[in-house]
Amino acid sequence: MIGMLRKIGLAAIVSVMATTGLASTASADSWGVYIEGPRHGGPGWDRPGHRPGWDRPRGGECRPHQAVEKARWNGLRRAFVADVTPRRVVVAGVRHGGRDRMVFANVRGCPVIRH
């Protein structure tokens, strides 16, 4: 009977020690005393409120000035917006001495449809 109580007591001690060992290794924070709390990236990190640049419009369409800049970059001189529809933006101008136009898709990034 005493041998069985010893085994049960030893098993209880081992299980309690294993449980405390698991709890200490599973904690996500390191050992230490924090008075102000842990710092993660400087002042204002944990303050709720306005964050610069988070409220900018993402822009799901091709803005006309973007299309004009892209047309100028591709060699169209005196470029101007000739037409804007929900699907495309047409930019006209002069190239190689004659009138020319470029057509851009009216989506983010202004991909060229027709050159």
C-alpha positions as a Python dict, from the first residue, in 0.01 Angstrom:
ca = {
    (1, 'M'): (0, 0, 0),
    (2, 'I'): (280, 242, 86),
    (3, 'G'): (455, 158, -242),
    (4, 'M'): (143, 246, -436),
    (5, 'L'): (106, 579, -251),
    (6, 'R'): (471, 658, -329),
    (7, 'K'): (410, 592, -700),
    (8, 'I'): (96, 807, -703),
    (9, 'G'): (276, 1087, -517),
    (10, 'L'): (573, 1069, -753),
    (11, 'A'): (339, 1077, -1055),
    (12, 'A'): (159, 1379, -911),
    (13, 'I'): (486, 1564, -851),
    (14, 'V'): (611, 1486, -1201),
    (15, 'S'): (284, 1600, -1362),
    (16, 'V'): (280, 1926, -1162),
    (17, 'M'): (640, 2000, -1259),
    (18, 'A'): (570, 1920, -1624),
    (19, 'T'): (265, 2148, -1623),
    (20, 'T'): (459, 2441, -1479),
    (21, 'G'): (740, 2380, -1727),
    (22, 'L'): (496, 2389, -2019),
    (23, 'A'): (331, 2707, -1896),
    (24, 'S'): (659, 2891, -1868),
    (25, 'T'): (781, 2790, -2216),
    (26, 'A'): (446, 2862, -2380),
    (27, 'S'): (434, 3222, -2267),
    (28, 'A'): (476, 3460, -2558),
    (29, 'D'): (654, 3734, -2371),
    (30, 'S'): (1002, 3723, -2227),
    (31, 'W'): (1077, 3743, -1857),
    (32, 'G'): (1077, 4097, -1726),
    (33, 'V'): (891, 4367, -1545),
    (34, 'Y'): (725, 4630, -1763),
    (35, 'I'): (615, 4954, -1609),
    (36, 'E'): (489, 5121, -1928),
    (37, 'G'): (439, 4799, -2123),
    (38, 'P'): (643, 4652, -2406),
    (39, 'R'): (748, 4893, -2683),
    (40, 'H'): (683, 4796, -3042),
    (41, 'G'): (819, 5055, -3281),
    (42, 'G'): (842, 5390, -3112),
    (43, 'P'): (603, 5643, -2967),
    (44, 'G'): (242, 5627, -3068),
    (45, 'W'): (249, 5263, -3178),
    (46, 'D'): (-27, 5154, -2946),
    (47, 'R'): (-240, 5469, -2970),
    (48, 'P'): (-563, 5435, -3167),
    (49, 'G'): (-646, 5706, -3414),
    (50, 'H'): (-523, 5853, -3741),
    (51, 'R'): (-231, 5687, -3913),
    (52, 'P'): (-73, 5879, -4201),
    (53, 'G'): (-154, 5740, -4542),
    (54, 'W'): (-414, 5487, -4431),
    (55, 'D'): (-711, 5694, -4546),
    (56, 'R'): (-585, 5767, -4897),
    (57, 'P'): (-817, 5668, -5181),
    (58, 'R'): (-679, 5356, -5342),
    (59, 'G'): (-793, 5452, -5691),
    (60, 'G'): (-964, 5180, -5888),
    (61, 'E'): (-960, 5377, -6209),
    (62, 'C'): (-718, 5544, -6447),
    (63, 'R'): (-699, 5913, -6369),
    (64, 'P'): (-678, 6135, -6680),
    (65, 'H'): (-356, 6304, -6568),
    (66, 'Q'): (-197, 5961, -6524),
    (67, 'A'): (-292, 5868, -6880),
    (68, 'V'): (-151, 6197, -7016),
    (69, 'E'): (177, 6144, -6828),
    (70, 'K'): (203, 5789, -6956),
    (71, 'A'): (135, 5905, -7315),
    (72, 'R'): (403, 6175, -7285),
    (73, 'W'): (645, 5914, -7153),
    (74, 'N'): (570, 5702, -7461),
    (75, 'G'): (656, 5986, -7700),
    (76, 'L'): (322, 6159, -7758),
    (77, 'R'): (383, 6535, -7757),
    (78, 'R'): (125, 6800, -7663),
    (79, 'A'): (-87, 6522, -7512),
    (80, 'F'): (-439, 6596, -7387),
    (81, 'V'): (-740, 6391, -7281),
    (82, 'A'): (-973, 6353, -7580),
    (83, 'D'): (-1236, 6122, -7430),
    (84, 'V'): (-1316, 5943, -7104),
    (85, 'T'): (-1566, 5656, -7081),
    (86, 'P'): (-1623, 5403, -6804),
    (87, 'R'): (-1404, 5155, -6995),
    (88, 'R'): (-1130, 5365, -7155),
    (89, 'V'): (-938, 5694, -7154),
    (90, 'V'): (-832, 5835, -7492),
    (91, 'V'): (-531, 6067, -7506),
    (92, 'A'): (-453, 6254, -7828),
    (93, 'G'): (-144, 6444, -7933),
    (94, 'V'): (131, 6472, -8194),
    (95, 'R'): (386, 6206, -8284),
    (96, 'H'): (623, 6203, -8585),
    (97, 'G'): (471, 6522, -8725),
    (98, 'G'): (112, 6393, -8738),
    (99, 'R'): (-181, 6352, -8504),
    (100, 'D'): (-189, 6034, -8303),
    (101, 'R'): (-378, 5891, -8008),
    (102, 'M'): (-331, 5634, -7735),
    (103, 'V'): (-612, 5443, -7564),
    (104, 'F'): (-581, 5333, -7201),
    (105, 'A'): (-806, 5102, -7001),
    (106, 'N'): (-995, 5284, -6727),
    (107, 'V'): (-857, 5063, -6449),
    (108, 'R'): (-584, 5108, -6191),
    (109, 'G'): (-243, 5155, -6352),
    (110, 'C'): (-373, 5276, -6692),
    (111, 'P'): (-269, 4980, -6909),
    (112, 'V'): (-233, 5063, -7279),
    (113, 'I'): (-507, 4913, -7498),
    (114, 'R'): (-411, 5069, -7831),
    (115, 'H'): (-91, 5249, -7924),
}
